[in-house]
Amino acid sequence: MSDLNTGQDLRMEKVIVNYLKMETSYALLINGRRGIGKTFFVKDRVISKIKDIEVFHDATKTYKPIYISLYGLKSMDEVFTLMAIEFMPWLNSKGVKIGLSIGKLVTRGLLNINKAGDVDTYLKDLSATAKHAIDTKDFVIIFDDLDRIADTLEIGEIVGFINSLVEHENNKILVIADEEQLASEAYNAVREKTIGTVIEYASTFSFNFDAIIQSKYKATYRAYYDYLVLLKADILYWFEITDTQNLRTLIYFLQHFHEVFSRIHLALHLEQPDREGLSFKKIKAILQFAIAISIEFKKGAINYKLTKGLDDMRAIGEILQATQLKEMFADHLRSINDRSDQPMPKSYRDNFLSTYFTHSTYDFYPSLYNFITGGDAFDTDSLLSQLKKNFDDRIHVPSPQDEVYVQLGSPQVLDLSNEDYIRFSEQMLKYAVNAEYPLDRYLSVLFYLSRYPAIKRYDISKTADKLIKSVKLRQKKFAYIDTLSSSFGIEESRPDYQSFLNLFRVLNEVNTGINEARIKHLRADTLEEFMNTPEAFYEKIQSYYDYNQTLLAYWNFDKFYQHFHRMRGSEIQRFSRFLKGRFGEVLIKDKLEYYFLEQLFNQVQKIDPDAPVTLRSGEVNKLGELLHEILVKNMRFKLELEQQKS
């Protein structure tokens, strides 16, 4: 652990101890942003010390800590009830007399507890004068999550109650909160006379990580603890790159990964950590995936049903290939000045991959995803089977074209003989002409061929034309590269700048065409989702498609309408809400989308008006009215369609 952090925690502990040992009429606030570790610090370091400190007004006793979380509490009655529950073990102890102050404090809470029985059972020895009667002054009451009470509980009311304890009863009160979340006139009005000392909690994430794994796992789960120590730098790195310093998220990950580790411990022979062993590589791979999913899940970005494309390994393979290569040769690239062709905004999946997996292999583990997001119990056999497939059965052999590209792109190119340099250059050009490189390598290919003309001279203009011709001819072999249009690695002062620019423009034209075909395919797939998993469909629409993007134009109407006949009334109502949200305030952008809605309206109109009225038919009628409103508002498409027919 860091000496700096040890000193910080000792300083904070010293302030708290000093507060408990002196006469006070105010509360002590432990302030810090949410999730930084305030609660863990109090529970792990402070509460144990409180129990050894003599009560200020009676040196024959030591303090008794009472911890109360105010998270989500809606009223003062709930506060009193929770306090009564926490005090109850002391109230019901044999031979213990109850002081008047504590009796008053918890009576109201006891009355709120269902089946609590006769209050006199707990307060039978109530005494205002008994010398050794237990009193609120004997307790240190810790109120946590003051900044997380429900809206129905006024902050002024709860802080006013705390003030009554410290001002009239001289009770010792510790408050844990993020004061930035409390800023209001109501809080400021009562804060000054209630809060005396403020501790700014500033312990680091690394220090808290050490404290958590030591307290939770070192003594009882030593094998897991040893692996966490070994992987500490990796764990902290993945939390830090996302600016996630929330200990609740860290603890959530550690708890879930402990279950995973325990279940695969014997199968992977994890008795002793071995950084060079295959089992360690497996653990590191699933640890990285588990951290990424834990962080994103706790942020609310994904859930069990909403994967946002993280399980689409085919598309992800294309994205990662492009991203990794971009990183490898970033020194040859710069942002282009002319951004007339703006790249499409990155999807959630693209950002996820570039954040967590730019420099490592990505695999989607359904057993981990489902377990961490709460959708299913952990499936040990499934994970072990996938790890075997991913590691034991997969031998990665770099392709010949990759080896050539790396040879010419790395700093070691200067160590090549002239003969090897010429041989590799010829091979690379051949691979490029045969479309065996992704689109974002072609500028680098041309750049590498132009670097050392004294050894091997290429006519760059003719070579660029050759690559352009090949890219156009074999465009179906390429995958879409989402970052292609945003970078250009050639200085304008170069004499062959125009050749590079011509190639760059063609690469983007081909890339745009690939993307349009890809989007068309993806949007066509949404019909299958709509029919088979409607909840996933509506969630996907909210995450991926804005209302300016065409969608229904890619659906097969006959297939849709066959499904429409089977839709229940609630499903038709949901579909109507979807159409209203999509077209209620926005004009249709595509005539094929208009034609789809017109077909649906015509079919709805054909339904027998004399048929018995049902709840479902009522929703169909409402849908027809909505479709009529949308079509009238977009009448210009009707005129275009009629002109085409004539």
N, C-alpha and C positions, 0 to 999 in steps of 0.2 A: 504493500500500500504506500501511497505517496506520503512523505513526511509532511508536505504542505497541508494535505487534507487531514492528516492525523492532528496536526496543530490546530487547524480550523475547528474540527469537531471538539477537541479538548477545550478550546476557548469558549465554544457555545455551551458545552456542558458546565463549565465553570460559572458562566453567567446565570444559568438555570439554578445551579446549586446555591449560588449566592442569593438569588431571589427567594428561594425556599427557606433560607436560614435567617432572613431579616424580616422585620415587621413591615408589612405592605398593605396598601389599600387600592391596588390596581392589578390588572392582569398582565401577563407576559405573552407577547405575540411572536410566534416563529413564522416569519414571512418568506415566501419564495414562490416562484412560478409553479404551476401545477405539474405534477409528475416528476419533480426534480429530486425527490427523496426525503421530504420533510417528515412524512409519517414513518417511514422506515427508520430514520434517524431516531425519532422519539421512542418507537417500540423497541428498537435494537440496542440503543445506547443509553437512553434517558430513564425509561421506566424502571430498569433494574437498579439504577442509582437512587431513584426516589425512595425506594423501599428501605434504604439504609440511612436515610437522613432523619434526624430527630425533628419532631414536630416543634415548631417555634414556640408555641404557648405551653408545651408540656414535654420536657426532655425525657420522660419515662416512656414515650411512645415514638414510633417511627411512622412516616407518612404512608398512606395507602393510596396508590394511584387508581383512578377511575377514568377509563378511556371511553369517549362518546363521539361517534361520528354523526354529524348533522346532515350528511349527504341525503338530499331528497326529502327531508322532513318538511311537512306542510303546515304545521301549527305548533303552538307552544304546548298544547296537550300532548302531542307526540314527543316533544322534548322531555316533558315531565315523565311520561311513561317510560321512555328509554332510560332516563336517569334512575327511576325507581327499580327497573330491572337490574341495572348495574349495582345498585346499592343493596339489593335484596339479600345476597349471601351474608352481608354483615348484619342486616336487620334481624335475620332468623338464627343467628348464632346463639348457642346456649350460654347463659350467664352474662350476656353482653347487655348493658344498659344503653338506651338510645337517648341521645341528647335532643333537646327541644328543637334546635335549629335543623337538624337532619330530619326530624319527624315532620316538620312543616314543609320541608323541601319536597319530600317524596309522597306525602299523603295524596296530593292531587294526582300524581302519576299512578299510584296504586289503585285508585278508584277507577282509572281508565282501563286497567288490565282485566280482560275477560277471565273469569274463573279464578281471580286472585284470592277469593275468599274474604273473610272478615279482615278489614284493615287492622283491627285490634290485635290480630294474630302476630303481626309484624311489629306493632308499636306498643305491645303490652307493658314493656318496661320503660316507657317514655318518661324522661326525667329532666327537669330544668336545673337541678342542683347537684345531682350525683357527681362526685369528683372524677370518677373514672368512666363516666358515660361517653359513648362514642359520639363524636360531633363532626360537623362538616369541616371544621378546622383541621381534623385529623387526615383529611383527604386532599390529594392534588387532583383536581378535576380537569381533564384534558378534553377540550372541545375541538375536534378536527373538522375540516371541510366547512368552515364558516362561509366560504365563498360559493358553496354548492347547495345551499338550502333552496327549497322550492319557491317559486314566485309568490305563492300564497302566504308564506311566512315573511313578515316584514323584518328587514335587517335591523331596523331600529328597535324592534321588540325583543329580539334575541340578544342583541348587544346590551340593551337596557337591563335585561334579566341578569346578564353576566355582571354588569355594573353593580346591581343590588347585592350580589354575592360578595364582591370584593370590597365594596364601600361600607356596607352595613355589617357584614359577618367576618370581614378580613380573611376570606377564603383564598387559597392558593389556586389560581386558574391559569392554565396554559391554553392558548388559542393557536391553532394551526390554520393558516389561510394564505391565499394569494391576494394581497391587498389591492393589486391592480384591478382585480375582478370585483372589488367591493366599492370602488369609487362612486359615491353618491352623496347627496346632501343629507339623507337620513343617516348614513353611516358616519359621515364626518361630524354630525351633530352630537353623537354619543361617544365617538372614538376617543376624544381628548381626555375625557374624565374616566375612561374605562381602561384604556391601554397605556401602561406606563413604560415598560421596556420592550423594545423591538429587536429581535435577533434576525439579521438577514442571512438566511440559509444559503450557503454557496458551495456546498460540497460537490465534487466533480462526479461525472457519470462513472468514470473508471474506479474511483474510490468506492462508490456505492455498489458497483458490480462485485468488487472483492468482498465487501461486507455481506452482501446477499448470499453469494455462493458459499462463503465460510459458515454463515449461520444456518443455512438450510441443508447443505449437502456434505460438508467436509467430514463430519463425524459419522453420518448415517449412510451416505451414498458415495463412498470414497472414489470408486471407479469413475462415476459421472463427474465428480468434482475435479479429478485429475485431468479429464478431457477438457473441461471448461477452462481450467487454468492454461492448458496448452493452446486452446483456441481463443483465448481472451482477445488478442490483438485483432483477429478476424471478426469476432462478434462486435467489438467496439467500433471497428471500421464501418461495418454495415449499418450500425445505428447512427454513427456520426455523419455519414454521407447523406443521410436523409434528414439530418437535424432532428433526430428522434432521441430526446434525452428523458423520455418518460419512463419512470421506473415501473409503472403498472404494466406497460407494454413489455418491458424486459422480463418482469416476473411472469407474465402470461406466457411468453416464449419459453422461459426456463422450465416452467411447470409442464407444459405440453411436450417439450423436447425430452424432459426427464422420463416421461411415460414411453416415448419412442425408444430412447436409449435403453431403458430397462428391458423392453420387449425384444430388442435385437442384440442385446449384449452378448449372450452366449453364442448365438448363431454366427456372429461376426468375430468372435474371439477377441473381445475388447478388454481383456483383463489388464493389459499394460499398454499405455499409449505408445504408438510407434509411427513417427512422422513419415517414414519411408514405406510403410506397409500399405497394401491395397485397402484394408479395412479403414485405415485413417482417411484415405481419400474418399471413401464412401461416406463416412461420418461427416466430413467437411462439406461434401456436396449437398447432403440432405439438411445439414445445419444451415447452410446459406439459403436454401429454398425455404426452410421453416422460418427463418428470421424475416425474409422478405414478405412472406404471406402473413406472418403475425403482425408486422408493422402496418401493412396495407389493410388488413382486416380490422385492427383496432382503430385505424383512422376512419373506417367506414367506407373505404374505397371499393372493397369487394365483399362478397359473402358467399355462402354455400352454393346458391343458385347462380349468382352473377360472377362468372370468372373473367368477364371482359376480354375474352380471347386468349387468356394465359395458357389455355390447354390446346390451342391450335398450333401444333408443333411444326406443321408444314410452313405456315406463314412466318413463324418465329425463326425458323432456320434461315429463311431469306433475309430477315431483318438483322439477325446477329452476324451473318456473314458480311453484310454491307458495313455494319457498325464497327466490327473488329478490324476490318481492313482499313477503314477510314482512320482509326486510331493508330494503326501501325505506320501509316504513311502521312500522318498529319503535318509533318514538316514540309511537305510539298504542296500544301493547300493553303489558301487564304480565302476570305469572303469576297465574293464578286461584287464589283461596284454597281453593275447594272442588274437590278433585281426585278426586271420586268416579268419574269416567270417565278412568282412566289411559290415556295413549296407548300404542299398541303399541311395543315396543322398536324402535329404528332398525335397519334391516338394514345389512350391510356397504356395500352400494351407496349407501344414503342418506348414511352417514357419509363415504364417499369423495367424493361430490358436494359435500356441505356443507364439506368441508375444502379441496378443490382448485378447485371451479368455482362457488362461490356467486355470484361477481361477473362471470362470463364464460360465453361459450357453450361448451357441451360437445358434442363430436363424438367418436365412437369410430372410431379408425383401425386396422383389422385388420392392415394391413401393418406398422405400428409395434409393435402389441401382440405379434404373433407373433415379430417380430425381437427385441424386447427380452426377452421371456420365453423365448427359446431354442427356439421351436417351428418356426421356418422362417427361410430366408434373407430378406434384405430385398427386397421387391418394389417397385422404383422406380415402374414404370408404374401400379401400383395406387394408390400414395400421390398421385402427380401427378394422376391421374384424380379422386380424391376431393377434393383441394384445389381443382381446377377447379369441381367440383360445389358444394362448400361456400362458395366465395368468388366465383368469376367468374360462376357461373350463379344465385347466390342473392342476390336484392335484397330486403333486409328493409324492409318498409313497416309501420310501427306501425298496428295496427288502430284504427278510430275510437273504439272503447270504451276502448282503452288511452290514447289521447291525452286523452280527456275525464277519465279517472281521474287521470292524471298532472297535468293542469291544476288539478284540485281538491285534489290531495294534496300538491303542492309548495308551498314557501314563497311562490312567485310568485302564489299565489291572491289575495294581498292587492293585487296590481297589476291585477286584473281590474276592469272596470267592472261596475256592478250588473246591467246587461243581460246581459253575458257570463256572469256568475256564475249568474244565473237560468237562462240558456239551457243552460249546461253541467250544471247540477244536474238539470234536466228530462231531458236526454239520458242522464245517468248512471242515473237511476231507470228509464228505459225499458229501457236495456241490462240492468240488474239483473233487472227483471221478466221479460225474455226469456231469462234464464239465460245471459247472454253474459260473465259474470265467473266466475272460480273461487270455490269456496265460502269461502275465507279472505278474500275482499274484501268480503263482505256486511256485516260489522260496520263496516268503514271506510266503506262506502257510506252506511249509516244515520248514522254519525258525521258525515260531511261534510254531509249534508242538514240536520243539526241545529245546525250551528255558528253561523250568522248569521241568526237568526229575524227580525231587524229588516229584513233585505233580502228574504228569502223564507222564510215560515213554513210548515213542514210539521207535520202532526199525526203525531208520532213513533210513537204507539201504532198508529194506522191504517197508517202506512207500514211498520212492522215486520210487522204482520199480512199486508200485501200481499206483502212479500218472503217471508214464511214460506209463504204459499199458493203462490207461484211456485216456490220451491225444492222443495216437496213434489211439485208437479205435473210439474216438468221434471227430476226427479232423475237421469234416465238421461243427461242431457247433461253431468253433472259428472264430474270425475275425483277420485280419492281424494287427500286432503291429510293426510299422516301427522302433521303438527304441529298440526293444527287444535284438538284437544281440550286442548292444554297452555297455551293463552294466551287472555286475555280483556282487552280494552283499555278498559273503562269503569269509572270510579270508582263505588263503591256509593253515594256521597253525591248522585249526580245524580238529579234527580226522575224522569227517564225510564229509570232503571237497569233496571227490570223488563222493559221492552220489549226492551232490548238482550239481557238474559239469556234471554228467551223465544226470541229469534232464534238466539242462540248454542246453545241446547239442540237446536233443530230442525236447525240446521246439522250438529251432531255426530251426531244420529240418522241423517240422510241419509248423512253421511260413513261412519258405521259400516256401514250397509247396502251402500254401494258397495264398501267394503273386503272384506266377507264374500263378495260376488259375485266380487271380484277374486281373493281367495285360493282360492275354489272352482275358478276357471278355472286358476290357476297349479298347483294340486295335481292337477287333471285332466291337465295337460300333462306331469306327471312320469311318467305311464305311457308316453308316447311316448319320453321320455328313457330310461326303463328298458329299453324294447325295442330302441332304436336305438343309444344310447350309454351302456351300463350304468356305465362308469367315471365318466362325468360325473354320472350319476344319484346314485351313492353319495357322491360328493364334495359334490354339492348338498345331499343329505340331511344330511350332517354340518354343513354351513355354515348352512343356512336353517331346518331343522325340528328342534325338540326332540321328545322322545318323548311329550310330552303333547298334541301336535297331531295331529288326525285327518288321515290321508292316503289309506289304501286305500279309504275310503268313497267317494272321488271317482273311483275307477277303474272302467272297464267290465270286468266279470269275464269275459265271453265273449271279448273282445278279448285280455285278459291270458292266458286259458287256451289260446287258439290259439297264442300265443307260447310258453307254457310247454312245449308239446309239442316245440318246436324247441330248447329250452334244453339245453346240454350238462351233463354231470355237474358240472363245476367251477362253472358258472353257478348250478346248483341249490344247490350247497353255499354259494355266496356269498349267495344269496337266503335260505337258512336262517339263516345268521349274522346277516343283516339283521333277520329276524323275531325271532330270539332276543334280539338287542340291544334291539329295540323293545318286545317284549312279555314277555321273560323275567322281568323283575322289576316291570313296570308293568302295572296293570290297564287294559284297553281302556276308552276313554272314550266310544266311539260304537257304537251297536248295528249300524249299517251296516258298520262295520269288522269287527265280530264276524261278521256275516253273510257278508262276503267270505271270511274265513278258514274259516268253516264250509263254504262252497261248495267251496273248494279242498280241504279235508280229505275231503269226500264224493267228489270226483273222484279224488283219490289212492287212496282206498279201493276204487274200482271197478277199478283196474288189476289185470289177471289175475295172481293169486298163483302160478300154475303156469307163467308165462312164464319163459324162460331168465334166469338171474341175470346182470346186467351191473354194471359199476361205476356206471353212471348209475342203474340201478334201485335200487342200494344207497343212493344219495343221496336218491332219491325216498322210499324207506322211512323214512329218517332224518327227512326233512321231515314225513312223516305222523305220526311219533311226536311231533315237536315241536309240530305243530298240535294234536294231541290234548291235550297238556299245557296249551297256551294256552287251548284251549276249555273244558277242565274248570275251570281257574282262574277263568274268566269266565262260569260257568254261569248267572249271573243274567240275562244277555242271552238265553239259550236260553229261559228261562221267560217273558220278556217277549214274545219272538217267538211262542211257542206261544199265549200269551194273546191276542195280536193276531189270530192265525189263527182262534181259536175265537170 
